Amino acid sequence: MPELTHRRQLLVLAICCMSLLIVSLDNTVLNVALPSIRKELDASVAGMQWTIDAYTLVLASLLMLSGSTADRIGRRRVFQAGLLLFTLGSLLCSLAPNLESLVAFRMVQATGGSMLNPVAMSIIANTFTDPRERARAIGVWGGVVGISMAAGPLVGGVLVDSVGWRSIFWLNLPIGLAAALLTWLYIPESRAPKPRRPDPVGQLLVIALLGSLTYAIIEAPSAGWTSPLILGFSALAVLALAGLLLYEPRRAEPLIDLRFFRSAPFSGATVIAVCAFASLGGFLFLNTLYLQDVRGLSALDAGLYMLPMAAMTLVCAPLAGRLVGSRGPRLPLLIAGIAMAATGVLFAAFEAETSDAMLFAGYVLFGLGFGMVNTPITNTAVSGMPRAQAGVAAAVASTSRQIGQTLGVAVIGAVLAAGVSSTSYVEGFVAASRPAWWVLTGCGLCILVVGAMTSGAWAQETARRTADRLEVRDLDQSPSTAAA
């Protein structure tokens, strides 16, 4: 990618942020609309889980393929195609006649979405080559998540209460089309000097692993944990994981380069991303259902209740970018782990739902933690790897996020469904959610511990050695070296 003026760099960042905005808005707005979708389409708890997880599951399965494809055939080309497909999927979702169609169209959306965030992050990483500027740009990128969390519940609440839940998908149409046009006009094309070849076997193993694991978790409360169906899908997940661990290291250019994980910061960022987004998915799922189904609030009022969380995320994400750029990722990660663990304890042990003051305190703590955690994940994943593999590295980080959100909704929903199966849904909701909040507390503690372990001098040295090895490998495999 050619060197761009500072003004052009900012324009590229703005266009990339538009893609993150529609993807993030889609998640937050959809959560607000879940109770309305449940009533109109007669969906169970598992049906609501699939409405979210069908999207995140396809994203997680295809992100690495999209990242490597963009490195190979052109990042702008893949990014623009993703915007158009995501917009088409949004239109189809707004027309869905039943739950099964909605889930299928969400998968179309996700196929387009898989071409957006990792490819946009790769474009940003190759546009902002200075580490400090890159960290700040990623901080702005993370701030867009805060904007979507702030605007999503409010805009979604207004639309759901006035027009209906189908209108939430209309938001993506003008933004997606405008971003596609601006991409064609202003983002220069770029490719990796030595992109990876396709890995269809690895791709199928990833789909089998994530799909079977998610299905087993979501359907287990109704089918039974020891039923042949659930045991069969669990066994398939184990076999797929074993296949990945055995097959991928044998390939010269695997879909998942396990050598990336020799870098402690990269491995830590992957684990932290899973835990942080599992917490986000579970937190939004629980609170949306609680506020509307148990407290009886409208979609708009529920969005207003969660505004403190969104506001804290909006404020803290750019601050985390500046902290990462000036002091490294450790401090934001420690703050995030403490805040997110404290949120879980507040709900699990002190019944935060029983008091508005405690409820808002929990929202502020969670917004603080989530706002601090997102930028260190992205910056660590991208900056610790050679620029030639920025697309794949960004895709692994994005995949970890989606895996986390998929598992968060699946596990928390399964815990909730098991707790309310023997009692009234509304009356038993608070008690049934207690174990779920302890799960989220554990996720926060994991962020704290792993963040402390993988952000010191030893960890940075492992990242340097890993990057050196990958660059030497790329040099050895380059066409000029081979010809020589």
JOFEN-V104946 format. One record per backbone hydrogen bond with DSSP energy under -1.0 kcal/mol. NH is the residue of the N-H (numbers start at 1). CO is the residue of the C=O. E is the energy in kcal/mol with one decimal. If there is no record, write none. Layout:
BEGIN
NH CO E
NH CO E
END
This chain:
BEGIN
9 5 -2.5
10 6 -2.1
11 7 -1.7
12 8 -2.4
13 9 -2.4
14 10 -2.3
15 11 -2.2
16 12 -2.4
17 13 -2.3
18 14 -1.3
19 15 -1.1
20 16 -1.5
21 17 -2.3
22 18 -1.9
23 19 -1.8
24 20 -2.9
25 21 -2.9
26 22 -1.7
27 23 -1.3
28 24 -2.2
29 25 -3.0
30 26 -1.7
31 27 -1.8
32 28 -1.4
33 29 -1.5
37 33 -2.5
38 34 -2.9
39 35 -2.0
40 36 -2.5
41 37 -2.7
43 38 -1.5
48 44 -2.2
49 45 -2.2
50 46 -2.4
51 47 -1.6
52 48 -1.2
53 49 -3.6
54 50 -2.4
56 52 -1.9
57 53 -2.7
58 54 -1.4
59 55 -2.2
60 56 -2.7
61 57 -2.0
62 58 -1.9
63 59 -1.8
66 62 -2.6
67 63 -2.6
68 64 -2.4
69 65 -2.3
70 66 -2.5
71 67 -1.9
72 68 -1.3
73 69 -3.1
74 70 -1.6
75 190 -2.5
78 74 -1.9
79 75 -2.5
80 76 -2.5
81 77 -2.1
82 78 -2.4
83 79 -1.9
84 80 -1.9
85 81 -2.3
86 82 -2.6
87 83 -2.0
88 84 -2.1
89 85 -2.6
90 86 -2.0
91 87 -1.9
92 88 -2.2
93 89 -2.3
94 90 -1.7
95 92 -1.1
96 93 -1.2
102 98 -2.2
103 99 -2.5
104 100 -2.1
105 101 -2.9
106 102 -2.2
107 103 -1.3
108 104 -1.2
109 105 -2.4
110 106 -2.3
111 107 -1.8
112 108 -1.6
113 109 -2.7
114 110 -2.3
115 112 -1.4
116 113 -1.7
120 116 -3.3
121 117 -2.5
122 118 -1.9
123 119 -2.3
124 120 -2.5
125 121 -2.7
126 122 -1.8
127 123 -1.1
128 124 -2.9
134 130 -2.8
135 131 -2.4
136 132 -2.2
137 133 -2.5
138 134 -2.7
139 135 -1.7
140 136 -2.1
141 137 -2.4
142 138 -2.7
143 139 -1.9
144 140 -1.2
146 142 -1.1
147 143 -2.2
148 144 -2.7
149 145 -2.3
150 146 -2.1
151 147 -3.3
152 148 -2.9
155 151 -3.4
156 152 -3.1
157 153 -2.1
158 154 -2.3
159 155 -2.5
160 156 -3.1
161 157 -2.3
162 158 -1.7
163 159 -2.5
164 159 -2.9
167 164 -1.3
168 165 -1.5
169 166 -1.3
173 170 -1.1
176 172 -2.6
177 173 -2.1
178 174 -2.3
179 175 -2.5
180 176 -2.0
181 177 -1.9
182 178 -2.4
183 179 -2.2
184 180 -1.8
185 181 -1.6
186 182 -2.7
187 183 -1.5
192 71 -2.5
203 199 -2.2
204 200 -2.4
205 201 -2.1
206 202 -2.1
207 203 -2.2
208 204 -2.5
209 205 -2.5
210 206 -2.6
211 207 -2.5
212 208 -2.0
213 209 -2.0
214 210 -2.3
215 211 -2.3
216 212 -2.2
217 213 -2.0
218 214 -2.5
219 215 -2.5
220 216 -1.1
223 219 -2.8
224 220 -3.0
227 224 -1.5
231 227 -2.6
232 228 -2.3
233 229 -2.1
234 230 -2.3
235 231 -2.4
236 232 -2.0
237 233 -2.0
238 234 -2.0
239 235 -2.5
240 236 -2.5
241 237 -2.2
242 238 -2.4
243 239 -2.5
244 240 -2.2
245 241 -2.3
246 242 -1.8
247 243 -3.0
248 244 -1.9
250 247 -1.2
251 248 -1.5
258 256 -1.1
260 257 -2.0
262 259 -1.7
263 260 -1.6
267 263 -2.7
268 264 -3.0
269 265 -2.8
270 266 -1.9
271 267 -2.3
272 268 -2.9
273 269 -2.3
274 270 -1.9
275 271 -2.3
276 272 -3.2
277 273 -2.3
278 274 -1.8
279 275 -2.1
280 276 -2.0
281 277 -2.6
282 278 -2.4
283 279 -2.9
284 280 -2.6
285 281 -2.0
286 282 -2.5
287 283 -2.4
288 284 -2.3
289 285 -1.6
290 286 -2.4
291 287 -2.8
292 288 -1.8
293 289 -2.4
294 290 -1.3
295 290 -2.3
297 291 -2.4
302 298 -2.5
303 299 -1.9
304 300 -2.2
305 301 -2.2
306 302 -1.5
307 304 -1.1
310 306 -1.6
311 307 -2.9
312 308 -2.0
313 309 -2.0
314 310 -2.3
315 311 -2.0
316 312 -2.7
317 313 -2.0
320 316 -2.8
321 317 -1.8
322 318 -1.9
323 319 -2.3
324 320 -2.6
325 321 -2.2
326 322 -2.0
327 323 -3.3
328 324 -1.1
333 329 -1.9
334 330 -2.5
335 331 -2.4
336 332 -2.4
337 333 -2.6
338 334 -2.2
339 335 -2.5
340 336 -2.6
341 337 -2.1
342 338 -2.4
343 339 -1.7
344 340 -1.6
345 341 -2.1
346 342 -2.3
347 343 -1.7
348 344 -2.9
349 345 -2.7
354 351 -2.0
355 352 -1.4
359 355 -2.6
360 356 -2.7
361 357 -2.0
362 358 -2.3
363 359 -1.9
364 360 -2.5
365 361 -2.5
366 362 -2.4
367 363 -2.4
368 364 -2.4
369 365 -2.5
370 366 -3.0
371 367 -2.2
372 368 -1.5
373 369 -1.3
374 370 -1.2
377 373 -1.3
378 374 -1.9
379 375 -2.8
380 376 -2.2
381 377 -2.1
382 378 -2.1
383 379 -2.7
384 380 -1.3
385 382 -1.4
389 386 -1.6
390 387 -1.7
393 389 -2.6
394 390 -2.7
395 391 -1.9
396 392 -2.2
397 393 -1.8
398 394 -2.6
399 395 -2.9
400 396 -2.3
401 397 -1.7
402 398 -2.2
403 399 -2.9
404 400 -2.3
405 401 -2.6
406 402 -2.7
407 403 -2.8
408 404 -2.8
409 405 -2.3
410 406 -2.3
411 407 -3.3
412 408 -2.4
413 409 -2.1
414 410 -2.0
415 411 -2.6
416 412 -2.5
417 413 -2.9
418 414 -2.2
419 415 -1.7
420 416 -1.9
423 420 -1.0
428 424 -2.7
432 428 -2.3
433 429 -1.6
437 433 -2.0
438 434 -1.6
439 435 -1.9
440 436 -1.9
441 437 -1.9
442 438 -2.1
443 439 -1.6
444 440 -1.9
445 441 -2.2
446 442 -2.1
447 443 -2.0
448 444 -1.9
449 445 -2.6
450 446 -2.7
451 447 -2.2
452 448 -1.8
453 449 -2.0
454 450 -2.0
460 456 -2.1
461 457 -1.9
462 458 -1.8
463 459 -1.7
464 460 -2.1
465 461 -2.4
466 462 -2.2
467 463 -2.4
468 464 -2.2
469 465 -2.3
470 466 -2.4
471 467 -2.3
472 468 -2.3
473 469 -2.4
474 470 -2.4
475 471 -2.2
476 472 -2.5
477 473 -1.8
482 478 -2.4
483 479 -2.3
484 480 -2.0
END
